[in-house]
Amino acid sequence: MASADQFPSVVPRQGLGLSRAERRIASSLLYMREHLSQPLRVSTLSMMVDLSPSHFFTLFKQVTGDTPINFLIRERMRRACELLRQGGLSVKEVAAELGYQDPYYFSRLFKAVNHVAPSHYRAAYAEPHLARKAGRTPQNC
């Protein structure tokens, strides 16, 4: 089971540990982070933590402040930033690594979340001095 330290956004303000609901959501967060390349459904996640989909959705939003899909997209884009900074993969390969079959959809989504195209993000990390001259500094993912 995940510890409270791994999920600071779900730790109660009193610091008394995780409630049962928070443990369930923490478990689903961990699963989502470990399966970024796979298609995930709320129904599957809710079944894994023994909740109805609607109750899972409500608890997830209460605990994290976000919807499951928005959380998943943010985590995928965070991982995309890591992969792009490493530099070994093309944008198409990063998209595929994160479960996006359409690299153009991935690029639009990346730009919507990070306010910069994935190719520009990667270029800014590959040659930061050129990116600064062009006014393209990498966003912090």
N, C-alpha and C positions, 0 to 999 in steps of 0.2 A: 504494500500500500504506500502511496505517496506521503511524504511528510509535509507539514505546514510550511516549511522553508521553501519547498519547491513551488508553492503556489501563493506568493505573498498577497496577491490580489483577492484571495478567497479566505485569508485568515481573519477571524473576527477581531475587531478593534480591541477587545479586552485581552487578547493574546492567550485565551484559555484553550486553544486547540481548535480542531475542526469539528463542526457538528456533523451529524449523520448525513444531512443533505449536502453539506460542503464536501464531505469525503466522497460522496457519489459523483458530484460534479468534478472534483479533483481527479477522480479516476477517469472520467470521460475526457478531461483536458489532456491527461497523460496519454491516453489512447490516441486522441486526435493528433498530438504532437509526434507520436511514434508511427503514424500511418498517414502522413501528409500526401503521399503519392496515390493513395487509394480513394475511390469515391466513398464518401461517408453520408449516411442519412440519419436524420434525427430519430427515426423509428429504430434503427439499429443501435444507436448510442443509448437510447432510452431503455431498450430491451436489456442491454448489457448491465445497466445499473438498476434494473427491476423497477422502472417507473413507466407510466403511460407517456406517450410522446408529448401530450399537452402539459402534463405536470413537469416533465423533464425540461421542456422549453421554458416554462415559467421559472423553475428553480435555477436553470442555467443563467437566465437573464438577471435574476435577483442576486445570485452569487458573483457573477462576473461583470455585470453591467452591460453585457453585450449578447447578441443572439449567437447561437451555435455557428451559423454560416458565416457571420462576420468575423467571429473568432478564428474560424478555420482559414478564411481568406487572409486575414492578418498574419497568421502563423505561416501560411504558405509564402506570402510575400516577404516575411522576415527571413525565411530559409532561402528564398530566391536571392535576396541581397547577399547572404553569406556565400552562396554558390557563385554569384557574379563577381564578388570581390576576390574569390579564389582564382578566378580567371581561366580555369581549364575547360570550361564548357561553353558552347555557343548558347545564344538565347533560346534557340529551338530545343537544345538538349536540356537546359534548365527547365523549360516548360514541361517537357516529357518527364523529367525527374520528379516533378511535383504533380503529375497526373493530368496535366493539361494537354490534350491531343492537338488542340489548335493553337499554334504559337502566336498567331495574331490576336486571338482572344486573350491569351496570357499577357501579351505586351500591352493591350489596352487596359487590362485589369491592373497590371503593375504600375502603369502610368497614373491611373486613377487613384491608386493607394499612395504612391510615393512621389507623385508630381514630377516624375522624370521617366523617360523611356528606359527600358532595361539596357539597351545598347549604350545609351549615354551614361547610365549609372556605372556600367562596367568600364567604359572608357575613362570616366572620371577617376576611377580607382587605379586603372592601368597607368595613366599618365596625369596625375593630379595637377602638375604645373600647367599643362595645356588646358585642362578643364577649367582652372581658375581664370586663365586668360580669356577663355570663351564665355565665362560667366556661368559655367555649369559645375557647380560644386556638388558632390554627392550628398544625397539626403541621408539622414541617419535612420536606418531601418530598425 
